[in-house]
Amino acid sequence: MQVTELSCTECDTKISGSFPLPALLRLNPEDQKFILDFIKSSGSLKVMARQLELSYPTVRNMLDRIIDSLEKLEAQND
């Protein structure tokens, strides 16, 4: 998926082209939610584990998998 136009609702300026989606937006919805919750928890895996009712190592593995996915997505743009 590519963004092909950006526009400002206030001044009606439009920019056309071919813009790739940022890596975070190319993650699946579950991973995006995890990242948002992680940020809202001030980056605490301990808090995330408590919220998700999972062990700390399980949540750490989830984050590591997302990091790996992001690295692969970013490499695709290089």
Secondary structure as UniProt FT lines:
FT   STRAND          2..7
FT   TURN            9..11
FT   STRAND          14..20
FT   HELIX           23..26
FT   HELIX           29..40
FT   TURN            41..43
FT   HELIX           45..52
FT   HELIX           56..76
//
